[in-house]
Amino acid sequence: MKTSGTVLACFVFAASWLAAGPARAAVVAGLYEARVPVVDQSAAQRSAASQQAFTAVLVKVTGDRAASGALAKALGNPSQYVQQYRFEKVDADPATDTPAGLMLWAKFDPGVIAKALRGVHSPLWGAERPRTLVWLALPDRILAANDGSPLMQALLIAAQQRGIALVFPQMDAADKSALAVADIAASNDDRIRQASLRYKADAILVGRIVPTASQFTASWQWISPDQTQGWQTPAGDEVLVAVDGVEIIADRFAARYAIAPGAADQDGVELQVDGIDSLDAYAKVLSYLGTLTPVRAVRVERVAGGSVFYSLDIHGSLDNLGSALVLGGLLYGSSVVAPAAASAIAAAPLRYSYKP
């Protein structure tokens, strides 16, 4: 059997990634909340802002940038989904060029929205999402976590609007010795992967922004334990080409992790979790399994030594379940299995290990 260099490199990287410890995925808060500017506290302003807030929430929980169209209309009046709302005064923020004003904050009911989305056969993307390390090379530096530039603010706002968790490197002495702008420009994957290990991220987004005569272009690479993808952003404003990287990675995460429209239910999926040797570990894993978006019900079948055997009723595919299990940071598989291959072992019990 022949193994391509790309596949072998991915396998080695995945092994080293796991050896560094399980990634701590983000359980993203605030997916069902949004803030929208308003002129006053009138009923008309509240109604219009509630619709905008509802649309913003739909984009985050479906992963679909076009959720403002037919989907929002199909779900009807946003007021039927609102749990809480309030008006808030906000101060001016020079860093983001935001003037002082009035905002409507609205929080929508997750359960009611999830049921409604299933009813109209829409995707549903849960709160457990990849923690993504961003190496963004500018002409003179790699963007650091403490960078307060408008470019960084735009990236953080875009990430919040899409409901994804970004981590930026510290660019301390360790980072600077491990990776330079020239390494990203040369697509030095080995150095990028090695420099990333300390952050224990679920995925890596590598970008390079290059000035042209009057605009900027960007090249991107998405690296996960089992695959690598690249794309180019056409010329445009520096902030826009940078934000495009966030938008595209959010689209690709949604395509991979969201439960597909019209997904079927599966009952009695067997799951074995090893390494549960205390009551605390038992409680943590059981509680965690119950929070996962694909999981409808959890039953403990038996306990044998340090292993617990569960029966899960799920909504969606085994791919959805497998992705959610490892993103929580509590569980990891004994080997790295590509999502496309996971469904091929549907008849076999899924086996994971617990690591505090």
N, C-alpha and C positions, 0 to 999 in steps of 0.2 A: 504494500500500500504506500502510495506517495503522499507526502504531507507538504503543502506549499509553505514557503517562508512566511507568508502573511499569517496563515492559520497557526503555525508554530509560534510566531512572535506573540500573537494574541493569547495563546495558551500559557506561555511563559509569564507574560505580563499578568494574566489573571491569577496565576499561582502566587506570584510575588505580592499582588494586591491583597489576596486573602491572607498571606503569611504576615502582612503588616497589621492584621487585625480587621475585623468586620467593619465595613463602612457604617457610619451613623447617619442614616437618611433623615431628612427633615420631615416631621409631621407638621405640615404647613397650617398655621393658624389663620383665621380670618378669611377663609375661602368664601364664606357665605355672608360677608360684610362688605360694604363699600361706602365711600364718601363722595358726595357730589356737590359742587358749588351751587348756591342758590342766591337769589336777589333779596328775598324776604321770606317770612314764615307763612305766607298765604297758602290756601288749599291748592291753588293752581300750581304754585311753585313746588309744593310737596308732591303733588301727583306726577309732575314732569320729572322731578329729581328721582322719585321712586322708580320710575321706568328706566332711567339711566343707570341707577344703582343695580337694578335687577339684571339689566343687560351685562353690566360689568361682572356680576357674580356668575352668570351663565357662561361667559367666556372662560372664567377660571375653573368652573366645575365640569365643563365639557371638553375643554382644551381646544375649542373651535373658535377661531377669530371671527367667524361670520355669524356667531350666535345672536347678533343684534337683529338679524333679519327674520326669516320665517319661523325660527324656533321660538323667539320671544313672543311672536304673535300667537303661535299655537298654544302656548302655555297660559295665555289670557292675562287678566288684570294682575299686576304685581302685588296688589294689596292683600290678596288671598294667601300670599306666601310670607308676608312680613311678620316677624316676631316682635321686633322692637325698632323704634326710630327716635331720633332726637336731632335738634338743631345745635350746632356748635360754632362758636366764634373762634377764628384762627388768626394768629399773628402773621405778619409778613415774614417770609423766609428768603433772604437775599441769595442763599446758596442755590435755591431752585427757581429763583425769580418769581416767587408766588406772592401776590399781594394779600394784605389782610382782607378778611371777608367772612362770609357765613357759609357753613356747610350743612348738608343733611347727611347724617349717618344712619344707615339702615342695616338691619340684620335679618336675614331670611331663614326660614325653617329648613334645615338640611333634609330631614326625613320626608317632608311634603314635596320638596323640590326633587329629591331622588325618585320618589314614586311617580311624579309627573313626568320626569325625563324618561323613565322606563316606559311610561304609557304612550309617549310619542316616538319611541324607538330612537332615543338620542344617546350618544356616549355619556358615560359617567366616570369621572376621574377622581379618585379618592384623595384623602389628605396626605397619604404616605407617598412622598415624591423624592426623586433623586437629589441628593446633595451634590451640587455641581461646582467643581473647582474651575475658575476662569483664569487662564493665562492670556492676557491681552497685551500684545506688543504694539507700542506706539513708536514713532521714529526715534525717540530719545530715552524711552524707559518701558518697563513692564508695569502695568497699572497695579498699584498696591492697595491693600485693604484700607489703609488710612488716607487714601487720596480723596480730597474734598472737591475735586473739579466738577464742573457742570456735566462732563462726560460720565463720570461715576454716578452722579445723581440720576442721570437719564437711564443708566443701566439698572439701577436699583428700582426706579419707578416702573420700568418695563417688566422687571422680574415680579414685582408686587402685583402688577395688573394681570399677569399670566399665572400667578400662583406658583412660582418656582423658587427654589432656594439656591442662591448663588453664594459661593465662598471665593474670596480673592486672596492671593498669597500675601504674606507679610512683607516680602521683599526685604527681609533682614539679611544678615551676613550669610546665613545658610542658603537662603534662596538665591542670592546674588552669585554665590560660588557654584550653585548647582545649575543655574539657567540664566541665559542672557538673551537679549533681543536677537542676536545673530543665530542662536540655536533655533528660535521659533521661525526666523526667516528661512533657515535652511531645512525646516521640518525635521529636526533631529528628534525623532520619536523616542529613542532610547533615553536621552537626557530629559525630555519632557516627562516621560513616565516615571523615571527615577526621582526627579524633583517633586513629583506629585505624591509620592508614597506617604510622606509625613502628614498629609492632610486627610488621608483615609476617606476620600470622596467616592461616591458611587459612579461618577462620570467626570470627564474632563472636557472643557470647551477651550480650544486653543484658537486665538484670533490674531491677525496681523493687519493693522490699518496703515495704509501707505498713501501719502499725499500725491496727487497728480497736479496738472497745471493749475486747476482752480478748485478741484474737489478732492475726494478721498475714495479709495477702493478698499475692500477687505477680503481676506481669505480666511476660511474657517475649517476647523477639524473637530469632530466629536469623537472622543475615545471612551469606550466602555470596556468592561472586561472581555466581552466576546465579539466586539466589532469596532470598526473605525469607518467614519464617513466624512467626506469633505465637500465644501461648496464655496462659491464665490459670491460676493455682494457687488452689484454694479456700482459705478461711480455715483457719489452723492455727498451730502453734508456729512461731516465727521460723526456727529451724534446719530444721525439716521442710519449710517452704515454700521455703527456699533450696536445700536438697538436691534438691527436686523439679525444679528447673531443670537440675541436673546429670543426673538420671536421664532426663528427657525428651530432652535433647540427645544423650545416649548412645544412647537408643532410636532416634532419628532418624538418627544417624550409622551405626548398625548396619544400619538398613533401606537406607541408601544405599550403603554401602561393603562390607558383608559379601557373600561369595559365597553365592548363594541355594541352598537345599536342592535336591539333584538336578541342579545345574548341569552342562551338557554341556561336553566338551572341544572346543577348536578348535585345529587345527594350521595352521602356516604363515601366521600373521597377520603382515603386513608392517609394519615400523616403520622410519621414516627419522629419524635424529637428526642435526641440523646443528650446526655450531659445535665439532666435535671436531677440534682442531688440534694435539694433542700426544699423546704416548704415555700421559701421566698421565691426561688426559681420557678417552682410549680405555679404559684399565683401569678407571677409576672408573665409567663408564657401564655397561660390560659386567658388572662385579661387582654394581652396583646392580640391574640388570635381573634378575640371577639370584636376588636376595633377595626379590623381590616375591611375595606370596602367590598371585596368579593365574597366575604364570609357571611352567610346568613344565619348559621347555627354551628355551635361547637359542642361535641360530646366527648368526654373522656371514656375510652373503651377499656383500657387497662393500664396498669403501671408494672413494669418489670425492671428491677434493678434501677439504673439511672435513666431509663427510657420511659417516655409516656406516649401512648398510642391514642390518637384522636380520630374521630369521624367528623368530617366537615361537610356541611351543606353549603354550596357556593353558588354565586351568580356570576356567570362568565366562564372563561376557559381556564384550563390548568396553567396556561401562560400568565394570565392575569393573577392567579393565586401565587404562582412561583415568584413573580416580580414583586408582589406585595410582601411576601414572607421575608425576603432578603433585605428589602428596603428598610425594614424596621430597625435593623442593627442588632436585634437579639438573636437572630437565627442565621445560620449560613449552611450551605450545602457541602457535602463531602467532596464534590467535584463541581467544576463549572460547566453548566449545560446551557447551550444556546436556546433562546425561547422557542425557536422553530422545532427543536428536538424534544422539548419538554412534553408536548402532546403525544409524542410517539411512545412514551412510557406511562400512558394513562392507566394501564392495568396494574402497574406496580405501585406499592405504597411509596409515597413521597417521604424522603428521609433527610432530616436536617439535624443540626446540633445547636445547642444553646450555648452562648458565650456572654457572660455578664458584661 
